[in-house]
Structures are given as structure tokens and as C-alpha cells.
Amino acid sequence: MKLYISIITLLLFLVSHSQIIDLSEDQLFRSGNVFLKKFSTNNTDIKGNPFLDKKFLNGSISFSNDRKYDAIIRLDIANQKFEIKKDLNSKVSSIEIDNSVTVTINNENFKNHSFKINNTNTKGILKECLITENYKLYYYPQKVIEMPNNDGISAPPTGYTKTPQAKWKDTSSYLIFHNDKTYQLPTSHKKMMKLNLFDEKLYKKYRKTNKLNLKKEESLKELVSYFNSLEI
């Protein structure tokens, strides 16, 4: 059973400073914005892993008052939490964050956001890709457990069948925030135009003159930059 440990706020005499101030581990878990969970090992019966990157990478946890905690970090996509270690030899702590905290992993920023997709209110950890005056592009990392399909699996002559193994399936996508709406980007141009996010004629023209790949972050950043420039 997972333990949920409530965290008290920092002592009132801790005053915000304009410069970044490193936090100790004790101060991190007393910040009121980070919630510690008891670490549990992952289910080894499932093929793959629930992480954005299985390796712990250099990063930091930053607060709105410019205080910061350096650590090595990885993102547990499936459970929407971060696992942190002070160094390679230290124990793993599993944490959740509120929307005032920015977690940086390998120079990429992650924050907890609230948004609506298909008329459903959703909360999720998003990676910041590009923020412009009119558009915000994010990467929404997601993984789900895909159960094996037993239909059509015939037993070999020996009569012994190896039990099919469940696996982690990547269902990540890109999101664009525009005019207080959230658009989940498809990977086909036909479906993209149906979103009515961009002017159809301009989109087709841009696509013809550029090698637009809806699966590539850099390509999407260039697309967003282009349409943002038209609205400035």
C-alpha cells in the first residue's frame, strides 16, 4: 500500500530571493509543492517500462520563489510522477508536483497542467516545446498497458503455449494551446485540417513549401512559429 505523506509549507521566515538558491533535501520535502510517495518497484511482468527515459538524467526542481533542488531525475509517465535521486548511489524518492513547480530534465522543462481534451478535463505533466505569443506547443508523454490478444494464437504440437506478455505502449502526443483551447495533434494532415486550428489554405501552402512532419517536434515548432508570425 502506497503511503501518502503530507508535506508542511516552508517556514515563514524563508524569504524569496531574486537569485536562485539551492535547497537541501529536507527543505525540498517541506516546500508544500512537492509530495513524497513511498517508492515501490515496477511490475516486471510487463514488457518495457513506464518511463519517458529509463535512465536517471541530470536535472533540477525549481520553485516560483527561485529556490531550486538539483538531482538526477526520470519521469514515470504512467503514474504521472517523478523519481529522483541525489546521486547514483542514493535511494530513489518518488514525488508528485503541483502546477507551481518546474522540473528540468536534461535541459527540458516539465510542468503539471490542467486542460480539456474532447470535453474532458484532464491533468497531466507536459514537456514545454515552444511558447509564443499566440500558440503554446507541448509534448504530452503517455504510456498505457496493452494486454495481449489471445485470439488466433494456436498451440504448438507439444501442446504447450507460452503465456503472452502485456507490454507498455507509447500513446504520447503533441498539444497546442491556442485561444484558451487545447488541440491534441493527430499525425495525419487530413485529420490536422479537421481541427480547424489553422487556416486550411495557409496550412496547405505551408505544407507544400516545407517538409512538414507531424510526428517530429522540430517540424511542429517551425509550423507553430510560422502561424504565430502571421498573428503578430
N, C-alpha and C positions, 0 to 999 in steps of 0.2 A: 504494500500500500504506500502510495507516494505521500510524503509529508509536505504540507504547505506551511512555510514558516513566514509569519508576518514580519515585516521589516518596519522599524520605527524610523521617523524622519531624523535628518541630521540635527544636531544640537543647534539651537537658535543663534548661538554666538558665532557659528561659522558663517562668515560674511562673504558674499560673492566678490570675486576679483576680476579685473579686466584681463589678466594674464591667465594662461592655462595652469592649473595646479593639479599635480598628480595626487591621486587618492591611494590610501592604503587599502588592503583587502577588507579590513574591519569597517572602514568608512564606506566602502562600496556597498556592503550589505546593510548599512544603516542609512542609506541615501533616501529611502522612501520611493524610489523609482525603479529599483531592481528587486525582483522577488526570487528568492533562493528555493530551489527544489532539490529533494534528495535524488542523487544520481542513481540510475538503475541501468544495468547492462541491456543491450539491444537484443531483440529476438533473433537468434542465429538460425532459426528455421526458415526465415525469409531470405531469399536470394537478393543480394545487393545491400544497400544501406539507405537510411532516411536523410542523409546529409547532403547539403549543397556541394561540399567538398569534404571527403572523409578525413583529410589531413587538418591538423590544427595549424592555423596561419597567424602571422603577426597581426595584431590589431589593438583596438582600444575601445573603451566605453566612455562616451562623453555626455556631460550633463549641460543643461541650459545655463548654469552659473559658471561655465568654463572649467569645471573640475573634470578630471579625467583619470581613468584607471587603465593602465597598459596590461595586456595579457596576450596569450595565444588563444585563438577562438575558432570555433566552427559553428555553422548554423544547422540545427536539426529542423529540416523543413517540415517533416510530417507532424511533429509535435509543436511547431512554432515557438521554439525557444533556442537559446544559445548555450553551448557548452564551452566553458572557459577553464584555462589553467594558467597559473602564474608563470610556469616554465615547464619544460618537457618532463621533469621529474615530479611535479606536484600532482595532487589529486584533482579530479575533474569536478567542477561545480556546474550544475545545470540551472539556468536562470531565465526568467521572463522579464520583459521590459515594458514600460508604458510609453506613450507617444511623445514624451519629452526627452527621451534618450536616443542618442545616435550611436550605433555600433559600427565601427570601421574594421573591415577585414581585408587585408591585402590592398589597402588604399581605396576600397569601395565602401560606400556608406549604406547602411540599412536602418530603417525605422519602422515602427509599428504604425499602421494606418487603418482608418475606418473608411469604407467606401461601399458603393452599391453596385452589384452586378446582376443583371437580369431581375431587377426589382427586389433583390435580396441584399439586406445589409450584411456586410462582411468585414471582418478584421483580419489583417494579415501583415506579415513582415515583408516589406518591399525593398528592392535594391534601387537606389537612385541612379538613373541613367543620364537624363538630361532635363534640366529645369530652365524653361524660357519664360518670357513674359506671358504667353498665351497658352502654352502647352507644357505638360509635365509627363515625361516618359519614365516608366518604372518597369522593372523586371519582377514578376510575381512567381517566385520559386514554389513549386508544389510537387509532392510525391504521394501516391496512393498505393495501397497493396492490391495487386492484381492476382486474383485467385486462378489457379489452373483450371482449364476446361477438360473435364474427364471424358467428354463425348468424343467418340472417334478414336480413342486410344485402345488399341487391341492388345491383348496379352500375347507375349511371345510363346513359342511352342512349349517352353518349360512350364508355362502356367504362372510364372512369377512376373508381376508388373511393379516397377519402381513407382512409388507414390510421387505424383507430380508436385513440384515445389512452387509455393507462392513467391512472388517477387515484387520489389519496389518498382513502380512505373512512374516515369517523369511526366507530369501533366502541367509543367510550367508554361507561362505565357507572358506577354508584354501588355502593359496597361498604359493608356493615355488619359490623363485628367485634363478636361477642357470645358470651360463654362459650367463648372460645378457638376459635370457629369463624368462618369467613368466608362471608358471604352476598352473592352477586352479584345485585343487584336487577333484576328484569325491569321492563318498562314497562306491563304489564297487571295488573290487580287479581287476576284469576283465577290467574295464574302466581305472583303475590306470595303468595297464601294457601297455595299448594302448598309454599312454602319452609318452612312451619311455624316461622317466625321469631317471629310474633306470634300471640296468641290470636285465633282466627278470628272469634268473636263480637264481641270488642272492636274488632277491625280493621274489621269491617263497620259497627259502630256509629260509630266514628270517621269512617269514610269518608262516612257519611250526613250527619253534622253538620258536616263540613269539606270544603272543596273540595280534596281530595287529588289532586295531580298527581305521578305517579311520575317524570316527566321533569324536574321543577323542584326545584332544590336547596333553596330556602326552604321548599317544601312538605314535603320529606323531613325537613328539620331540625325542623319543627314536629311531624311524626309521631314522630320519634325522641325528642324532648323529652317528648311525651305518654307514651309507653310507659316511658321511663326514670322518670318521676314515679310510675308505678304500682309500681315496684320499690324505691323509696327507703323 
